[in-house]
């Protein structure tokens, strides 16, 4: 097995912590290790048999130096610009030469896994890798996606809908043939999905044989043809990427493959979160309250129990309410966070100090 970590996205829901020049995966949000480094730490080692040179990071060209600094010895696959996950995965199959039948683990750089359940997470990856290698449910070379057992009717996540009656436990992991994908639902639909047996949140983690995903990308898209001829040329790749429309691997490949009964879902409960909002980040660092980004020129009042995170002269700062907010740049309002401010102050100080060293 080998791994491809996708480190892209601006993390706009975590502004002003994340910025275009320093996206979310590279920030030390939870401790002194960045989310990218923590993702790497979880998979490299004896349990999965992965060495640093078995790992590649796909990222925009401008972030390549940060990847090399944070993960020395890891292969960097540089995209001219971000074009979502379908292009990133297609390029990885072209630029990272491995055995065609080897299992390729694909995962985002910025997910949270409960540290106390990382061993369980690795066991799930091992079991699911065997399914990707050996097949299951009558599918010889399945495309496998990991789903997270739902805890509430969330509207911020996509969903995986399995063929529940056809499921089976394989090597200790509940697995199903996948019926389909559903994008982030409204509140009513989220409640309906939450009540369905086996339905899971879409974690954006995949395992498949390298040749299997190459064939699938070739079948459902023109990406291999468009990128393949110029993958070795920076200028040619840039010209090709200029013509690409951003599209996720789910839309580009997995939905069609699920309709063709080629996709298998593994279910896991490992304390997963995509840390995609201030509310999730505050909870992960032990703070209290909820948070959101206030857009420029949006008038908002912060109460006494609230904290405000903003940039003053370019540097991150925290202030308490009560105060009125009307800023020209994005500001984070953390409602109720002043009751336990220490984790927030530590977070802002940690990120601000890291930025000064860049």
BELGI-V735309 format. One record per residue. N is the residue number from 1. SS is DSSP state (H for helix, E for strand, L for the rest). Layout:
# BELGI-V735309
n: {N & N}
ss: {SS & SS}
This chain:
# BELGI-V735309
n: {1 & 2 & 3 & 4 & 5 & 6 & 7 & 8 & 9 & 10 & 11 & 12 & 13 & 14 & 15 & 16 & 17 & 18 & 19 & 20 & 21 & 22 & 23 & 24 & 25 & 26 & 27 & 28 & 29 & 30 & 31 & 32 & 33 & 34 & 35 & 36 & 37 & 38 & 39 & 40 & 41 & 42 & 43 & 44 & 45 & 46 & 47 & 48 & 49 & 50 & 51 & 52 & 53 & 54 & 55 & 56 & 57 & 58 & 59 & 60 & 61 & 62 & 63 & 64 & 65 & 66 & 67 & 68 & 69 & 70 & 71 & 72 & 73 & 74 & 75 & 76 & 77 & 78 & 79 & 80 & 81 & 82 & 83 & 84 & 85 & 86 & 87 & 88 & 89 & 90 & 91 & 92 & 93 & 94 & 95 & 96 & 97 & 98 & 99 & 100 & 101 & 102 & 103 & 104 & 105 & 106 & 107 & 108 & 109 & 110 & 111 & 112 & 113 & 114 & 115 & 116 & 117 & 118 & 119 & 120 & 121 & 122 & 123 & 124 & 125 & 126 & 127 & 128 & 129 & 130 & 131 & 132 & 133 & 134 & 135 & 136 & 137 & 138 & 139 & 140 & 141 & 142 & 143 & 144 & 145 & 146 & 147 & 148 & 149 & 150 & 151 & 152 & 153 & 154 & 155 & 156 & 157 & 158 & 159 & 160 & 161 & 162 & 163 & 164 & 165 & 166 & 167 & 168 & 169 & 170 & 171 & 172 & 173 & 174 & 175 & 176 & 177 & 178 & 179 & 180 & 181 & 182 & 183 & 184 & 185 & 186 & 187 & 188 & 189 & 190 & 191 & 192 & 193 & 194 & 195 & 196 & 197 & 198 & 199 & 200 & 201 & 202 & 203 & 204 & 205 & 206 & 207 & 208 & 209 & 210 & 211 & 212 & 213 & 214 & 215 & 216 & 217 & 218 & 219 & 220 & 221 & 222 & 223 & 224 & 225 & 226 & 227 & 228 & 229 & 230 & 231 & 232 & 233 & 234 & 235 & 236 & 237 & 238 & 239 & 240 & 241 & 242 & 243 & 244 & 245 & 246 & 247 & 248 & 249 & 250 & 251 & 252 & 253 & 254 & 255 & 256 & 257 & 258 & 259 & 260 & 261 & 262 & 263 & 264 & 265 & 266 & 267 & 268 & 269 & 270 & 271 & 272 & 273 & 274 & 275 & 276 & 277 & 278 & 279 & 280 & 281 & 282 & 283 & 284 & 285 & 286 & 287 & 288 & 289 & 290 & 291 & 292 & 293 & 294 & 295 & 296 & 297 & 298 & 299 & 300 & 301 & 302 & 303 & 304 & 305 & 306 & 307 & 308 & 309 & 310 & 311 & 312 & 313 & 314 & 315 & 316 & 317 & 318 & 319 & 320 & 321 & 322 & 323 & 324 & 325 & 326 & 327 & 328 & 329 & 330 & 331 & 332 & 333 & 334 & 335 & 336 & 337 & 338 & 339 & 340 & 341 & 342 & 343 & 344 & 345 & 346 & 347 & 348 & 349 & 350 & 351 & 352 & 353 & 354 & 355 & 356 & 357 & 358}
ss: {L & E & E & E & E & E & E & L & L & L & L & H & H & H & L & L & L & L & E & L & L & E & L & H & H & H & L & L & L & L & L & L & L & L & H & H & H & H & H & H & H & H & H & L & E & L & L & L & L & E & L & H & H & H & E & E & E & E & E & E & H & H & H & H & H & H & H & H & H & H & L & L & L & L & E & E & E & E & E & L & L & L & L & H & H & H & H & H & H & H & H & H & H & H & H & L & L & L & L & L & L & L & E & E & E & E & E & E & L & L & L & E & L & L & H & H & H & H & H & H & H & H & H & H & H & H & H & H & H & H & H & H & H & H & L & E & L & L & E & L & L & L & E & E & E & E & E & E & E & L & L & L & L & L & L & L & L & L & E & E & E & E & L & H & H & H & L & E & E & E & L & L & E & E & E & E & E & E & E & E & E & E & L & L & L & L & H & H & H & H & H & H & H & H & L & L & L & L & L & E & E & E & E & E & E & E & E & E & E & H & H & H & H & H & H & H & H & H & H & H & L & L & H & H & H & H & H & H & L & L & L & L & L & H & H & H & H & H & H & H & H & H & H & L & L & L & L & L & H & H & H & H & H & H & H & H & H & H & H & L & L & L & E & E & E & E & E & E & L & L & L & L & E & L & L & L & L & H & H & H & H & H & H & H & L & L & L & L & L & E & E & E & E & E & L & L & L & L & L & E & E & E & L & L & L & L & E & E & E & E & E & E & L & L & E & E & E & E & E & E & L & L & E & E & E & L & L & L & L & L & E & E & E & E & E & L & H & H & H & H & L & H & H & H & H & H & H & H & H & H & H & H & H & H & H & H & H & L}
